């Protein structure tokens, strides 16, 4: 079986899984599942594609982080208005520390 057709099959399996999960899960989880399936598709492309598809690692990590964020935001009963400023501050501190420009 050729690698190209295998990658297409993995993408179609992911799409079918997303459609199935959207039918059997609560509505607040749909966005997170769709983003997770996109992340898994890019991850499969990166894992199965070899050196030629090394670029797919970045979108896989981005969409997986975005999926987790959307899942956290959409949880019922959790007021995200209280948490998003803290996450923005934490991201800024992480970037500054990474660049070693943290003042304290």
C-alpha positions as CSV (number, residue, x, y, z in Angstrom):
1,X,0.0,0.0,0.0
2,X,1.4,3.4,-1.0
3,X,2.1,6.0,1.7
4,X,0.0,8.6,0.0
5,X,-3.2,6.5,0.0
6,X,-2.5,5.5,3.7
7,X,-2.4,9.2,4.7
8,X,-5.7,9.8,2.9
9,X,-7.2,6.9,4.7
10,X,-6.1,8.2,8.0
11,X,-7.6,11.6,7.3
12,X,-10.9,10.0,6.2
13,X,-11.0,7.9,9.4
14,X,-10.4,11.0,11.4
15,X,-13.2,12.8,9.7
16,X,-15.6,9.9,10.2
17,X,-14.7,9.7,13.8
18,X,-15.3,13.4,14.3
19,X,-18.7,13.1,12.7
20,X,-19.6,10.1,14.9
21,X,-18.4,11.9,18.1
22,X,-20.5,14.9,17.3
23,X,-23.6,12.7,17.2
24,X,-23.0,11.0,20.5
25,X,-21.5,13.7,22.7
26,X,-22.9,16.8,24.4
27,X,-23.0,19.9,22.3
28,X,-20.4,21.8,24.4
29,X,-17.7,19.3,23.4
30,X,-18.1,19.5,19.6
31,X,-15.7,22.3,19.0
32,X,-13.0,20.6,21.0
33,X,-13.5,17.2,19.3
34,X,-13.3,18.8,15.8
35,X,-10.1,20.6,16.7
36,X,-8.7,17.4,18.2
37,X,-9.4,15.5,15.0
38,X,-7.6,18.2,13.0
39,X,-4.7,17.9,15.4
40,X,-4.6,14.1,15.1
41,X,-4.7,14.4,11.3
42,X,-1.7,16.7,11.2
43,X,0.0,14.4,13.8
44,X,-0.6,11.4,11.6
45,X,0.7,13.2,8.6
46,X,3.9,14.1,10.6
47,X,4.3,10.6,12.0
48,X,3.6,8.7,8.8
49,X,5.0,11.1,6.3
50,X,8.6,11.1,7.4
51,X,11.0,14.0,6.7
52,X,8.9,15.3,3.9
53,X,6.1,16.2,6.2
54,X,8.1,17.5,9.2
55,X,6.3,20.8,9.0
56,X,3.0,19.1,10.1
57,X,4.3,18.9,13.7
58,X,3.7,22.6,14.3
59,X,0.0,22.6,13.3
60,X,-0.5,19.4,15.2
61,X,0.7,21.0,18.4
62,X,-1.2,24.2,17.7
63,X,-4.5,22.5,17.1
64,X,-4.1,20.2,20.1
65,X,-3.4,23.1,22.4
66,X,-6.4,25.0,20.9
67,X,-8.6,21.9,21.4
68,X,-7.7,21.8,25.0
69,X,-8.3,25.5,25.4
70,X,-11.7,25.3,23.7
71,X,-12.7,22.3,25.9
72,X,-11.7,24.1,29.0
73,X,-13.6,27.2,28.0
74,X,-16.8,25.4,27.0
75,X,-17.2,23.4,30.2
76,X,-20.6,24.0,31.7
77,X,-20.5,25.7,35.1
78,X,-17.0,27.1,34.7
79,X,-16.8,30.9,34.3
80,X,-13.9,31.6,32.1
81,X,-14.1,35.3,32.6
82,X,-12.3,34.7,35.9
83,X,-9.4,32.7,34.4
84,X,-8.4,34.2,31.0
85,X,-6.5,37.2,32.4
86,X,-4.4,34.9,34.5
87,X,-3.6,32.7,31.4
88,X,-2.6,35.8,29.4
89,X,-0.2,36.9,32.2
90,X,1.2,33.4,32.6
91,X,1.8,33.2,28.8
92,X,3.6,36.6,28.9
93,X,5.8,35.5,31.8
94,X,6.6,32.2,30.1
95,X,7.7,34.0,26.9
96,X,9.8,36.5,28.9
97,X,11.4,33.7,30.9
98,X,12.1,31.8,27.7
99,X,13.9,34.8,26.3
100,X,15.7,35.3,29.6
101,X,14.5,38.8,30.0
102,X,12.6,38.2,33.2
103,X,13.4,41.1,35.6
104,X,13.0,39.2,38.9
